[in-house]
Amino acid sequence: MRYQLLLAALSLGPVALALVPHQFPVNTVEDASDQPLDVTDLNTDDTSPHPSSLISDAEQWNFHEGPRENTTCNLIFDTVHSFLQHWPNTRHRNGHNIVPGVIPTGTLLYHGTGTHRIPTEPDWTATDPEHSIIFSRGMDGGWHLTLATTRPLKVLYFDGSSAAKVPEGTMDTQDVVAWGEPQQNRFRDERKRIVDLCRWGNEFGIDGFVRMEMDLCAYFDLALLSP
């Protein structure tokens, strides 16, 4: 249920995936005269900018043939299908996608802390209280915040187990955005990472970043949320 709620809350941006029916002409009529799309029909002009090597009779949509041995097309669709899901991104934890999204006004987010105050600098929030309450502990007891977004928040989603603090590449895409290159020896440098991500995101109006560890969570300036 929690993932279904987040799927509703995190609307993928238009650049994430655009499926236009006429771009995928699948023939469902059982007629031998109806053939799959032949790419040679798309570029009959000799002045076509596409190399002639890409336009051949061999490049047809033949649904009776399996994919080539080294094809990666299926991985693209499998990746898109796995966005925001726990187990696919746990099994294949090194993500490689950066997806724009929007968290709508009124979405509830949660934060656990050992200090009795609302953070005044960028910090994490969880999408469910079972995740955040684990961190509600301290010398004087814990504090569990329930927060609500006060306006739509523009976010970037890093797929994979992108909040898992291990040196094997789970944070590479974030490091490239924040620091220009993967820095796997800094996998525990979360404070500097979020500060630099937010500094980069300010230029583009990005409010926060969505990642997954044992569950989905988001980094925000909590001033954007209301307790």
HUDA-V268306 format. One record per pair of residues at least 24 apart in sequence whose C-alpha atoms are under 10 Angstrom apart, sorted by the first residue. I is the first residue (numbers start at 1). J is the second residue. Records with the same first field share a line. If there is no record, write none. Layout:
# HUDA-V268306
I: J + J
This chain:
# HUDA-V268306
2: 127 + 128 + 215 + 216
3: 84 + 85 + 86 + 127 + 128 + 215 + 216
4: 84 + 85
5: 107 + 127 + 128
6: 84 + 85 + 103 + 107 + 127 + 128 + 216
7: 83 + 84 + 85 + 103
8: 102 + 103 + 104
9: 101 + 102 + 103 + 104 + 105 + 106 + 107 + 108 + 127 + 152
10: 84 + 100 + 101 + 102 + 103 + 104 + 107 + 153 + 154 + 155 + 156 + 157 + 210
11: 99 + 100 + 101 + 102 + 103 + 104 + 154 + 155
12: 83 + 99 + 100 + 101 + 102 + 103 + 155 + 156 + 157
13: 99 + 100 + 101 + 102 + 154 + 155 + 156
14: 99 + 100 + 101
15: 99 + 100 + 101
16: 80 + 97 + 98 + 99 + 100 + 101
17: 77 + 80 + 99
25: 61
26: 61 + 63
35: 60 + 61 + 62
36: 60 + 61 + 62 + 63
37: 61 + 62
38: 62
79: 159 + 160
80: 159
82: 159 + 160
83: 157 + 158 + 159 + 160
84: 157 + 158 + 159 + 160 + 210 + 211 + 212 + 215 + 216
85: 159 + 160 + 212 + 215 + 216
86: 160 + 161 + 212 + 213 + 214 + 215 + 216
87: 160 + 161 + 214 + 215
88: 159 + 160 + 161
89: 159 + 160 + 161 + 162 + 212 + 213
90: 160 + 161 + 162 + 164 + 212 + 213 + 214 + 215
91: 160 + 161
92: 159 + 160 + 161 + 170
93: 159 + 160 + 161 + 162 + 163 + 164 + 168 + 169 + 170 + 171 + 212 + 213
94: 158 + 159 + 160 + 161 + 162 + 164 + 168 + 169 + 170 + 171 + 172 + 173
95: 158 + 159 + 160 + 161 + 162 + 169 + 170 + 171 + 172 + 173 + 174
96: 158 + 159 + 160 + 162 + 169 + 170 + 171 + 172 + 173 + 174
97: 156 + 157 + 158 + 159 + 160 + 173
98: 155 + 156 + 157 + 158 + 159 + 173 + 174 + 177 + 209 + 210
99: 155 + 156 + 157 + 158 + 159 + 209 + 210
100: 154 + 155 + 156 + 157 + 158 + 206 + 209 + 210
101: 153 + 154 + 155 + 156 + 157 + 206 + 208 + 209 + 210
102: 152 + 153 + 154 + 155 + 156 + 157 + 206 + 207 + 208
103: 149 + 151 + 152 + 153 + 154 + 155 + 207 + 208
104: 148 + 149 + 150 + 151 + 152 + 153 + 154
105: 148 + 149 + 150 + 151 + 152 + 153 + 225
106: 147 + 148 + 149 + 150 + 151 + 152 + 225 + 226
107: 147 + 148 + 149 + 150 + 151 + 152 + 153 + 225
108: 146 + 147 + 148 + 149 + 225 + 226 + 227
109: 145 + 146 + 147 + 148 + 149 + 217 + 218 + 225 + 226 + 227
110: 144 + 145 + 146 + 147 + 148 + 217 + 218 + 227
111: 135 + 136 + 143 + 144 + 145 + 146 + 147 + 217 + 222
112: 136 + 137 + 142 + 143 + 144 + 145 + 146
113: 137 + 138 + 141 + 142 + 143 + 144 + 145
114: 138 + 139 + 140 + 141 + 142 + 143 + 144
115: 139 + 140 + 141 + 142 + 143 + 144
116: 140 + 141 + 142 + 143 + 144 + 145
117: 143 + 145
118: 143 + 145 + 222 + 223 + 227
119: 221 + 222 + 223
120: 221 + 222 + 223
121: 191 + 195 + 220 + 221 + 222 + 223
122: 191 + 194 + 195 + 198 + 208 + 219 + 220 + 221 + 222 + 223
123: 190 + 191 + 194 + 195 + 208 + 218 + 219 + 220 + 221 + 222
124: 194 + 208 + 209 + 210 + 211 + 217 + 218 + 219 + 220 + 221 + 222
125: 210 + 216 + 217 + 218 + 219 + 220 + 221 + 222
126: 210 + 211 + 212 + 215 + 216 + 217 + 218 + 219
127: 210 + 215 + 216 + 217 + 218
128: 215 + 216 + 217
130: 215
131: 213 + 214 + 215 + 216 + 217
132: 215 + 217
145: 226 + 227
146: 225 + 226 + 227
147: 222 + 224 + 225 + 226 + 227
148: 222 + 224 + 225 + 226 + 227
149: 222 + 223 + 224 + 225 + 226 + 227
150: 223 + 224 + 225 + 226 + 227
151: 224 + 225 + 226
152: 207 + 224
153: 205 + 206 + 207 + 208 + 209 + 220 + 224 + 225
154: 201 + 204 + 205 + 206 + 207 + 208 + 209
155: 201 + 205 + 206 + 207 + 208 + 209 + 210 + 218 + 219 + 220
156: 201 + 206 + 207 + 208 + 209 + 210 + 211 + 218
157: 208 + 209 + 210 + 211 + 212 + 216 + 217 + 218
158: 209 + 210 + 211 + 212
159: 210 + 211 + 212
160: 211 + 212 + 213
161: 211 + 212 + 213 + 214 + 215 + 216
162: 210 + 211 + 212 + 213 + 216
163: 187 + 188 + 190 + 210 + 211 + 212 + 213 + 214 + 215 + 216 + 217 + 218
164: 188 + 211 + 212 + 213 + 214
165: 189 + 190 + 213
170: 213
171: 211
174: 209 + 211
177: 201
194: 219 + 220
195: 221
